[in-house]
Amino acid sequence: MKSLESCLLTCYTRKMPLCPLSLELLDGNTYLTYYLSFSDGVPSDALEAAKNASNAEKLTDQVMQNPQVLAALQERLDNVSHTPSSYIETLPKAVKRRINALKQLQVRCAHIEAKFYEEVHDLERKYAALYQPLFDKRREFITGDVEPTDAESEWHSENEEEEKLAGDVKNKVVIAEKEAATPEEPNPKGIPEFWFTIFRNVDMLSELVQEYDEPILKHLQDIKVKFSDPGQPMSFVLEFHFEPNDYFTNPVLTKTYKMKSEPDKADPFSFEGPEIVDCDGCAIDWKKGKNVTVKTIKKKQKHKGRGTVRTITKQVPNDSFFNFFSPLKASGDGESLDEDSEFTLASDFEIGHFFRERIVPRAVLYFTGEAIEDDDNFEEGEEGEEEELEGDEEGEDEDDADINPKKEPSQPSECKQQ
């Protein structure tokens, strides 16, 4: 690799122009900018400015005589040159050949990893069958079909002592007010609005829910995850079970997510496990006048010939959580989606994963908010680590500044599939 001095000397002897490049000098007072041009790729305005040979020689002399500029430019040149790709390019052909062999091995590793995740999916299916009796009992408690026993209802919380003290105080208040007639405490059936409360608690879901969706979601009784059968393509189905309601006749609404666990032929090294590649919703059998996914608007039309005006009504799409069951289809014909469509599809896939991996397995904790607090604490912990690292870097900068004071800190679906 050529040194900066040799590059500058070449410019000087061959009368090649030096052109501007942003660079701050070490003394913190002067700002001088250069970059070297050895090709025709120099901006036209820079070439125009360098037409005068005497000005170019004068500029070169100035650079050659300023050690601070030389040192700063050399450091910049070194940083640009020491990238992994530039290093690989400098290796002999025999070494590059061996690196290619390593990449072949890496592709084979990616295919083995894909098989690993397929077996993980088989394990998920096996353990889903073990979880399901517990989830079925959870539904019975939520709907009030079954009342839990005293043993099943016993729970010792971390704040049990505080709660006991609070209970003692409450008992004293009750005794003191016993003479006053008090209404009997209500005892609703099951856990009212269990799943709707989860939707309201989780930001990712609450953003999808409109005010007119809320009365419908209050009829949601259960959400289940069903995995694909052995030997079938990898997929999972989200089942949303509703009690009879005034909005639609479907007892179950479904969303099927199709998955792939194999490296991309064009980019095998990007493989990081199974990914959702497409999804199918279902047709909702809305009762008359209850479809919240469309809205009716009135529009005036003027007849071109007679000049008369008439008012027509038409239905247009409406924002609603229930659009979740009419998903955008991934392009399968090789055509790329526009940016908005890609974002919508990615968000849909993320929500599907979240239901499957977090909401359904840990529903009670999202109802109480404990899981949300855990998620928030985890994110804050990650941010804290980043801030700590940034602080360390700032400390190093301060040390450098002290050393060199001149340097400034720089179930099969019951909903018709679409």
C-alpha positions in Angstrom: 0.0 0.0 0.0 1.4 3.4 -1.0 2.0 5.9 1.7 0.3 9.3 1.6 3.7 11.0 1.0 4.3 8.9 -2.1 0.8 9.7 -3.4 1.3 13.4 -2.9 4.7 13.2 -4.6 3.2 11.5 -7.6 0.6 14.2 -7.8 3.3 16.8 -7.6 5.7 15.4 -10.2 2.9 14.5 -12.7 1.1 17.8 -12.2 -2.1 15.9 -11.1 -4.7 18.0 -9.3 -5.6 17.8 -5.6 -9.3 18.3 -5.0 -11.3 19.1 -1.9 -12.2 16.5 0.7 -13.6 17.4 4.1 -11.0 17.1 6.8 -10.4 18.8 10.2 -6.9 19.6 11.2 -5.5 18.5 14.6 -4.9 22.0 15.9 -8.7 22.6 15.9 -8.4 26.0 14.3 -7.8 25.3 10.6 -10.0 23.4 8.3 -8.3 22.2 5.1 -9.9 19.6 2.8 -8.3 17.4 0.1 -8.7 14.2 -1.8 -6.3 12.7 -4.4 -7.5 12.2 -8.0 -5.8 9.4 -10.0 -8.7 8.8 -12.5 -11.3 10.5 -14.5 -13.9 10.2 -11.7 -13.2 13.6 -10.2 -16.2 15.9 -10.1 -16.3 18.4 -13.0 -16.2 21.4 -10.7 -13.1 20.1 -9.0 -11.3 19.6 -12.4 -12.4 23.0 -13.4 -10.9 24.5 -10.2 -7.7 22.5 -10.9 -7.1 23.6 -14.4 -4.6 26.2 -13.4 -1.4 24.2 -13.0 0.3 26.8 -10.8 -2.5 26.7 -8.3 -2.3 22.9 -8.2 1.4 23.1 -7.5 0.9 25.7 -4.8 -1.8 23.6 -3.1 0.5 20.5 -3.3 3.4 22.4 -1.8 1.1 23.5 1.1 0.1 19.9 1.8 3.6 18.5 1.6 4.9 21.1 4.1 2.2 20.5 6.7 2.9 17.4 8.8 -0.4 17.6 10.6 -2.3 17.4 7.3 -0.1 14.5 6.1 -0.7 12.6 9.4 -4.5 13.2 9.3 -4.7 12.2 5.6 -2.6 9.2 6.1 -4.9 8.1 9.0 -7.9 8.6 6.8 -6.3 6.6 4.0 -5.4 3.8 6.3 -9.0 3.6 7.7 -10.4 3.4 4.2 -7.9 0.8 3.1 -8.2 -1.5 6.1 -11.7 -2.8 5.3 -12.3 -6.6 5.2 -13.1 -6.6 1.5 -10.0 -4.6 0.6 -7.9 -7.0 2.7 -9.3 -10.1 0.9 -8.5 -8.5 -2.4 -4.8 -8.3 -1.5 -4.6 -12.0 -0.7 -2.9 -14.4 -3.2 -5.1 -16.5 -5.5 -4.2 -19.7 -3.6 -5.6 -18.2 -0.4 -8.7 -16.9 -2.1 -9.3 -20.4 -3.5 -9.2 -21.8 0.1 -11.6 -19.1 1.2 -14.1 -20.1 -1.5 -13.8 -23.7 -0.2 -14.7 -22.4 3.3 -17.8 -20.7 1.8 -18.8 -24.0 0.3 -18.6 -25.6 3.7 -20.6 -22.7 5.2 -23.5 -23.3 2.7 -23.6 -26.9 3.7 -23.7 -25.8 7.3 -26.7 -23.6 6.5 -28.6 -26.6 5.0 -27.9 -28.6 8.1 -29.1 -25.8 10.2 -32.3 -25.7 8.1 -32.9 -29.4 8.9 -32.3 -28.7 12.6 -35.1 -26.1 12.5 -37.4 -28.6 10.8 -36.9 -31.0 13.7 -37.5 -28.1 16.1 -40.8 -27.6 14.4 -41.6 -31.2 14.9 -40.8 -30.7 18.6 -43.1 -27.7 18.8 -45.9 -29.8 17.3 -45.2 -32.5 19.9 -45.2 -30.2 22.9 -48.2 -28.2 21.6 -50.2 -31.3 22.2 -49.0 -31.3 25.8 -49.8 -27.7 26.3 -53.3 -27.9 24.8 -55.1 -29.5 27.8 -53.8 -26.6 30.0 -54.9 -24.1 27.4 -58.4 -25.7 27.2 -58.7 -25.4 31.0 -57.6 -21.8 30.7 -60.5 -21.2 28.3 -62.9 -22.8 30.7 -61.9 -20.5 33.5 -62.0 -17.4 31.3 -65.5 -18.2 29.9 -66.8 -19.3 33.3 -67.7 -22.7 32.1 -65.7 -24.2 35.0 -64.9 -22.6 38.4 -61.3 -23.3 39.6 -60.9 -25.1 42.9 -59.4 -23.5 46.0 -56.1 -25.4 45.3 -56.1 -24.2 41.7 -56.8 -20.6 42.8 -54.0 -20.5 45.4 -51.1 -18.2 44.4 -48.3 -16.9 46.5 -47.0 -13.6 45.0 -43.7 -11.9 45.6 -45.5 -9.1 47.4 -47.5 -11.4 49.6 -46.4 -9.7 52.9 -47.4 -6.3 51.6 -50.7 -7.6 50.3 -51.3 -9.3 53.7 -50.8 -6.0 55.5 -53.1 -4.2 53.1 -55.6 -7.0 53.7 -55.4 -6.5 57.4 -56.0 -2.8 57.0 -58.9 -3.5 54.7 -60.4 -5.9 57.2 -60.3 -3.2 59.9 -62.0 -0.7 57.7 -64.7 -3.3 56.9 -65.2 -4.0 60.6 -65.4 -0.3 61.3 -68.0 0.2 58.5 -69.9 -3.0 59.2 -72.8 -1.1 60.6 -73.4 0.6 57.3 -75.3 -1.3 54.6 -73.0 -2.2 51.7 -74.0 -3.8 48.4 -72.8 -7.3 47.8 -69.6 -7.5 45.7 -70.4 -8.4 42.1 -69.4 -11.8 40.9 -69.3 -11.8 37.1 -69.0 -15.0 35.1 -65.4 -16.1 34.3 -62.9 -13.3 33.5 -64.8 -10.6 31.5 -63.0 -9.1 28.4 -59.9 -11.2 29.0 -58.6 -11.2 25.4 -59.8 -7.7 24.7 -57.8 -6.5 27.7 -54.7 -8.1 26.2 -55.3 -6.3 22.9 -55.7 -3.1 24.8 -52.5 -3.7 26.9 -50.1 -4.6 24.0 -49.2 -1.6 21.8 -48.6 -3.7 18.7 -52.2 -4.9 18.9 -53.9 -1.8 20.2 -52.6 0.2 17.2 -54.7 -2.1 15.0 -57.9 -1.8 17.0 -60.4 0.9 16.1 -63.2 2.1 18.5 -65.8 0.2 16.5 -63.7 -3.0 16.7 -63.9 -3.0 20.5 -67.5 -4.3 20.9 -66.6 -7.3 18.6 -63.4 -8.2 20.4 -65.2 -8.4 23.7 -66.8 -11.5 22.3 -63.4 -13.2 21.7 -63.2 -16.2 23.9 -59.9 -17.9 22.9 -56.9 -17.8 20.6 -55.2 -21.1 19.6 -52.1 -22.0 17.6 -52.3 -25.1 15.4 -49.1 -26.4 13.7 -49.0 -28.2 10.3 -49.2 -32.0 10.3 -46.1 -34.1 9.9 -45.0 -34.4 6.3 -46.8 -31.2 5.4 -45.1 -27.9 4.5 -44.1 -25.9 7.6 -46.9 -23.6 8.7 -49.1 -22.6 11.7 -52.7 -21.4 12.0 -54.0 -18.8 14.4 -57.6 -19.6 15.4 -59.7 -16.8 17.0 -62.8 -18.3 18.7 -65.8 -16.0 19.2 -69.0 -16.5 21.1 -72.3 -15.9 19.2 -72.5 -12.2 18.4 -74.4 -9.6 16.4 -71.6 -9.0 13.9 -70.7 -12.2 12.0 -71.8 -15.8 12.0 -68.3 -17.5 12.0 -67.5 -19.2 15.3 -63.8 -19.2 14.4 -61.7 -16.8 12.3 -58.4 -18.2 11.0 -55.1 -16.9 9.7 -52.6 -19.3 8.2 -48.9 -18.4 8.1 -46.7 -20.3 5.6 -43.1 -20.8 6.6 -39.8 -21.8 4.9 -36.7 -23.3 6.5 -34.2 -23.4 3.8 -31.4 -21.1 2.7 -32.0 -18.8 -0.2 -30.2 -20.0 -3.3 -29.2 -16.4 -4.2 -28.1 -15.5 -0.7 -27.5 -18.7 1.5 -25.5 -16.9 4.1 -28.5 -14.7 5.1 -30.3 -17.8 6.6 -31.1 -17.4 10.3 -33.9 -19.9 10.7 -37.5 -20.4 9.6 -39.2 -17.4 8.2 -42.8 -16.6 7.3 -43.0 -16.3 3.5 -46.8 -15.8 3.0 -50.2 -15.9 4.8 -53.8 -16.6 4.0 -56.8 -15.2 5.8 -60.5 -16.2 5.7 -63.8 -14.8 4.6 -65.8 -13.2 7.4 -69.6 -13.8 7.1 -70.7 -10.4 8.2 -74.3 -9.8 9.2 -76.1 -7.1 7.3 -74.8 -3.7 8.1 -72.2 -4.9 10.5 -69.1 -5.1 8.4 -66.6 -2.7 10.0 -63.9 -3.3 7.3 -65.8 -1.1 4.9 -67.6 2.3 5.2 -70.3 3.8 3.1 -69.7 7.3 1.6 -71.9 9.6 -0.4 -70.7 11.2 -3.5 -72.3 13.8 -5.8 -72.1 13.2 -9.6 -73.0 15.7 -12.3 -74.4 14.5 -15.6 -72.3 15.9 -18.4 -75.1 16.4 -20.9 -78.1 17.4 -18.8 -76.2 19.1 -16.0 -78.2 17.4 -13.4 -76.6 16.3 -10.1 -77.3 13.0 -8.3 -76.0 11.5 -5.1 -74.6 8.0 -5.1 -73.4 5.8 -2.3 -70.4 3.5 -2.5 -68.4 1.4 -0.1 -64.7 2.0 0.5 -62.2 0.1 2.7 -62.1 1.1 6.3 -59.4 0.7 8.9 -60.1 -2.2 11.2 -58.4 -5.0 13.1 -60.5 -7.4 11.1 -58.5 -6.5 8.0 -56.0 -8.8 9.7 -58.0 -11.7 8.1 -57.6 -10.3 4.6 -53.8 -10.0 4.4 -51.7 -8.7 1.5 -50.3 -11.6 -0.5 -46.6 -12.0 -0.9 -45.5 -11.7 -4.5 -44.8 -15.2 -5.9 -44.1 -14.3 -9.5 -40.8 -12.7 -9.0 -42.1 -9.1 -9.1 -41.1 -6.9 -6.2 -43.6 -5.2 -3.9 -43.5 -1.5 -3.4 -42.1 -0.1 -0.1 -45.4 0.4 1.6 -46.6 -3.1 0.7 -43.3 -4.7 2.0 -43.7 -2.8 5.3 -47.3 -4.0 5.6 -46.4 -7.6 4.9 -43.4 -7.5 7.3 -45.7 -6.0 10.1 -48.2 -8.8 9.4 -45.6 -11.5 9.8 -44.2 -9.9 13.0 -47.7 -9.9 14.5 -48.2 -13.5 13.6 -45.0 -14.5 15.3 -45.9 -12.4 18.3 -49.3 -14.2 18.7 -47.7 -17.6 18.3 -44.6 -17.1 20.5 -45.7 -14.6 23.2 -49.4 -13.9 23.4 -50.9 -17.4 23.3 -48.4 -19.1 25.5 -48.3 -16.3 28.2 -51.8 -14.8 27.9 -52.5 -14.3 31.6 -49.2 -12.3 32.0 -50.2 -10.0 29.2 -53.6 -9.6 30.8 -52.1 -8.6 34.1 -49.3 -6.5 32.4 -46.5 -8.5 34.0 -45.2 -9.7 30.6 -45.3 -6.2 29.3 -43.2 -4.9 32.2 -40.7 -7.7 31.6 -40.4 -6.8 27.9 -39.9 -3.1 28.8 -37.3 -3.9 31.4 -35.5 -6.1 28.9 -35.4 -3.3 26.3 -34.3 -0.8 28.9 -31.5 -3.1 29.9 -30.3 -3.3 26.3 -30.4 0.5 26.0 -28.5 0.8 29.3 -25.8 -1.4 28.0 -25.5 0.7 24.9 -25.3 3.9 26.9 -22.7 2.4 29.1 -20.6 1.5 26.1 -21.0 5.0 24.7 -19.9 6.4 28.1 -16.8 4.2 28.0 -16.0 5.5 24.5 -16.5 9.1 25.7 -14.1 8.4 28.6 -11.5 7.2 26.1 -11.9 10.3 24.1 -11.4 12.4 27.2 -8.2 10.5 28.0 -6.9 11.1 24.5 -7.7 14.8 24.9 -5.6 14.9 28.1 -2.7 13.2 26.4 -2.9 15.4 23.3 -4.5 18.7 24.2 -4.4 19.8 20.6 -6.9 17.1 19.6 -10.6 18.1 20.0 -13.2 15.4 20.8 -14.7 14.7 17.5 -58.7 -27.5 14.7 -59.8 -27.5 10.9 -60.8 -24.0 10.2 -64.4 -23.1 10.6 -63.9 -20.1 8.5 -63.8 -20.2 4.7 -60.3 -19.7 3.3 -59.8 -16.9 0.9 
